[in-house]
Amino acid sequence: MIDTLTSTVHMGTLQRAPLSPRPGQGETGKKVKAVALLSGGLDSTLAINVVKAQGIDVVALNFSTVFCLCNRSDSCKSEAKKVSEALGIPIKVLNITDSFLKIVKKPKHGYGKNMNPCIDCRINMFRMAGEYMREIEASFIITGEVLGQRPMSQRKIAMKTIEREAGLEGLVLRPLCAKHLEPTIPEKEGLVDREKLLSIKGRSRKEQMQLADVFEVKDYPCSAGGCLLTDPGFAFRIKELFNHDINCDVKDVSLLKVGRHLRLDDVTKAVVGRNDAENQRLETLAREDDALLYLADMTGPQCLARGNLTDENLQTAARLTAHFSKAREMPQVRVVVRRGGKESILEVPPADQSWVKERLIVRNK
């Protein structure tokens, strides 16, 4: 397989060989255009390189959601933009969290190992990509998928289901594993030279790394992708949230990524920050009817309380705030409660460890 890849993807073969009359051109001689799903990771970057080497114009499309593992300033969205700039191609970024959250709550094709609805996710993205493809008059879609790399969505039967339900049968080109699949419409019509596509398969990334050297792709992030829904800990948190509030929104899900979560009753939670960054994030995510709690006389964690904020639940949240601070051994601690633009002070004993352990929302507790 490696020898085949080396000969097929040799620098001279892909970058210097003259193009045949048809690949890269339509019937009228107009240059072919394709939409590439670009995550900013290695596979999608390589797929674009392989297709661009055939003289095809590529426009990148990046999807972002609250579930991205790299949801920071150096996020996959930022990496996708960097890749598009390096490749000299335009990019459109779409935040699809709202539509995707509905899918996560009730996926038609079920979940993977954790809470990842991979097939429904792909159908949703492919459908949007198809709409964009038609809007800009492109001829087909490019993805960096590799047959057998992901157990749920990158099997032949799953790939066919995704294409069919997205209305893109025969229009999704997977350059990295194309020779393991049936020829697509652009291949049959001669818009793409099938002989210059690849036959990578399975979960090993050796061949992608070899191909990265050929195209001089450096410092690639998220090489194996990254979705929080595949993380067992996060999956447990979101399942617990759905069990108590199936009507939760994006802010509720965003909150799952921050701090320690404790269940006070069926509708009430407390989230305690673990550092300054999380404390600040809790302030950003707070709603008008939430309560923010922090120590009155020393630095420490901030706590966000959401739900049925009775006096008893606020007392409990204050005790939790004290427990996770340096004041946990003190008999009484003063805690500020800020809610609806008003502040009050509660004097409470820190919660004890066994009580806290019972209420922590953690996997395998």
N, C-alpha and C positions, 0 to 999 in steps of 0.2 A: 504493500500500500504506500509506504514512504517513497519507494523508488518511482511508483506511478505518479505520485504527487510531485516529486522533484522534476520529473521529465515534463509533466503537464504544465507546471507553474514556473518553469525556468524563466529567468528574467528576459531572456531573448524571445522566448515564445510568446509571452504575454505582452511585453512592452515594446518590442521592436518589430515583430512580424507584421507584414502588411495585412490589412483587413481584406477579407473577401468582399465582393461587390455588394452583398446583401446585408450581412450583420452590421447593426448600428444604423441602418437606413431603411426607410419604408419604401413602399411601391413608387412613390413620386421622387424619391431621392432625398426626402426630408429626413433629418436626423431623428432617430428613435429616442423617446423619452420614457423614463421609468421612475416610479416612486419607491424609495427604499425606506424600510422601517429601520431607523438608526437609534440604537440605545446608547451608543457611545462606548460599548464594549468591543471586545476583539472580533467576535464572529461577524457582527453586522458591518464593522469597518472593513474586514477582509472581503465580504460579499460585494460590497460596493466597489472595491478596488478591482475585483475580478471582472465585473460588468463594465466598469469605466474603461478597462483596458481594451474592450471591444468597440470603443468609440461611441458608446451610448451615453446620452445626457441623463444625469441622475439628479433627482430632487429628493431631499431627505425629509422624513416625517418622524418626529419624536413624540412619544406619549409619556406623560408623567402622571403619577398618582401619589396619594399620601402614603402608599405602601412601599415606596422605593426604599431600599436599604441604605442608599447613599443620599438621603434627603437632607443635604447640607449645602454650604456654599460651593463645594466641589461635587455637586450632585451629578447624576447621570445626565440630567438635562444640560448642565454646563459642559460635561464631557462630550455630549453629542454635538453641541455648538462648536467646540474645539475641533472635533473630527471634521465637521462640515467645512470649517474654515481651512483646515489643512488640505482637504481634498478639493477645495475650490467649488463647492456645490452649495446651493441654497438650502435652507432648512425651515420647516414650520414646526412649532412646538404646540402641542395640545394637552391641556390638563383635563383628564377624563375621570377624575375622582368621583364626581357625582353619579355618573352613569355606571361606573365600575362598582361603587358601593352597593348599588341595587343588585348587581350580579352576585357579589360576595354573599349577600344575605340569602339569596335563593338561586343558586346556579342550576341550570337545566341539566348539565352533564356531571354534576357532583363535584366533590373536592378531591384533591390529591392526598398526600399523606397527612397533611395538616388542614389548613383552611384555604388552600390555594385552588381556586376554580380555573385551572389553567386553560382548559378547552374553551369555556365560555369567555374567558379573558381574550384569547386569541380571536375568537369570532367577532367580539366587539371591536377590537383594534383593526382587524382585517376589513370589517364592514366600513369603518370610518376611512381607512386607507383607500378602499375602493371608491368611495364618494369623492375623495380628494383626487384620485387618479383620473376620474372622469371630468372633474372640474378643470383640471389643468391639461386635459387631453393627452395624458400619458398612455402608454400601451400595456404596461403590466406592473406588477408589484415585485419587489426584491426583499428577501429576508435572509438573515444569517443563520437560519435553523440548520441543524445537523441531525440527520436521521439517527434515532436511538440515543441522543444525548439527554433528553428529558423523558422520563418514563411515562408521563401522562399525555403531553401534547405533541411530542415529536416521534410518534409512531405513524406508519403509513395510513392506517385506518383513521387515526385522529386527524392527520393532515387533510385527508379527503373530506372528512366531516366538517372541518373548519372552513375549508374553501367553499364547500357546497352551501353551508348555512350563511356564509358571508357574501354569497353571490359572486364568487371569484373563481369558479372552476376553470382550471387550465391557465389562470392568469397570475399564479404565484410562482415565481422562479426562486429556487433555493440553490444558488451557485455552488455552495460548498459541498452539497451532497446530491447534486442534480443527476448524476449518472446512476444512482440507486433508485431513481424515481422515473415515472413515465415522462416523456417529453412534453413540455408545456406548449401552449399556443405560440408564444414568441419564438420558441425553438423550431416548431413545425413550419412556421411562416418564414423562417430564415432571418429573423430580426436578431437572433442570438445564435452564435456558433456553439453548438453543444459540445464539440470536441475540446473547447477551451474551458469547459466547466469541470468541476471536480467530483470526487467520489469519496469524501470523508464520511466516516460513520462511527458511531459509538461515543463513549464518554471521555476517552483519552483526548488530551489537548495538544499532544506532541506535534501533530501535523499542522494545526493552526499556528503554533509557535514557529514552526519552520516557515510557513507561509508569511508570517509577520516579518521574518527576516528578509524574505524576498522583496516585500513591499516597503521595507524599512519603517514598519509601524512600531513606535516606541511608547513606553509608559502607558500601556492600555489598562484602564480600570475595569472592575466588575467583569473580569474575563469569563466568569461562569454565570453571570447574571445575578440579580439580587432582588428578592421580593420578601417583604416581612411576613407575608402569609404562609411562607414555607418554614418560618422559624417556629419551633414548637412552643416557646415561651409566649411569643406574641399571639400565636394562634389560640393558645389557651385563654389569653386575655380577651380577645375579640369574641370568642365563642361565649365566654362568661357574660360579656356585654350584651350580645344578642339575646341570651337567655333571659336577661332582665329588661332589655329595652330594644326591641326589634326596630323601633322607629328612630334609633340613634342617627346622628348626622355626622358630617365630616369632622366637626370640632370634637365630638365624642371620640372618634377614632384617632384623631391626632393626639388626644390626651393619653391614649394607651401607650404612646411612645416615650412618655416622660414619667420619671419618678417611681415610687412604690405605691401600689394600688391596694386599698383596703375597702372591703364591703361592710357598710354600717347597717343597712337593711336592704330590702328588695329594690328600692329606688334611689338609694343614697350611697355615694362613694366618697372617700377621702384619698387624695393623691398628694404624697409628700415628696418634695424635691430632694435630690441627693447631692447637689452642688449648686454653685451660683448660676450656672447656665440653665439648669433645670428650673431653679427658682424664677428666673426671668421668663422662661418659656411658659410657666404656669400663669404668670401675669398676662401674657399675650393671649393665652387660650381661655382665660376666665370670661364667663358671661356676666351680664348685669345682675342676675339673680344668684350667682355663685358667691361663696364666701372665701376670702383669702385670709389665712392666719399665719402669724409669725411671732417670735418671742419679743417681749417688750423691752427686756433689759440686757440682751446680749444677741450676738449674731447667731444664726442657725438656719434650719430649713424653713421653707415656706410650704404651706399646705393649702390645697384647693379643695373645698367641699362642695359637692354638687348633688342636688336631689331634694329630698324633704328635709329642709334645714330647721328642724325643731330645736328648742333649747337643749334637749338631751343630745341630739346629734352634733350640735356645735360644741358642747362640752366634750364629747368624745373626740371630735376633730382636734380640739385644743390639747387634749391629753396625748394624742398621737404626735402632734407637733413637738410637744415637750419630750416625748419618749425618744424621738430620733435626733435629739440635740445633745449638747454637752451637759444639759441640765437634767438628764434622765434620773440621776441619783438624788436630786433635791426633793424635799417633801412637798413643796408647792412652787409653781412656776406661773408667772404672769404672761398671758398670751393675748396679743392684739387680734381682734376679729374685724375685718374690713368688709362691709357689704352694703351695696346700694349707695355708695358715697359717704357712708357713716362708719365710725369706728367705735368699738367698745373693748373693754378688757375683761378677760376671764382669768381667775386665779384657780388653777387646777393641779392635782397631782399627776405626774407623768404616768401613762399607761404601763402596766407591767408586761414583761416579755411574753408570757403564756397567752395573755389576752390578745396581744398584737399578732402572734403567730396564728391564732385561730381565724383572724380576719384578713390576713394577707391573701391577695389573689395571686397565687403562684401555682405553677404546674407541679404535680406530684407532692402536694403539701401533706 
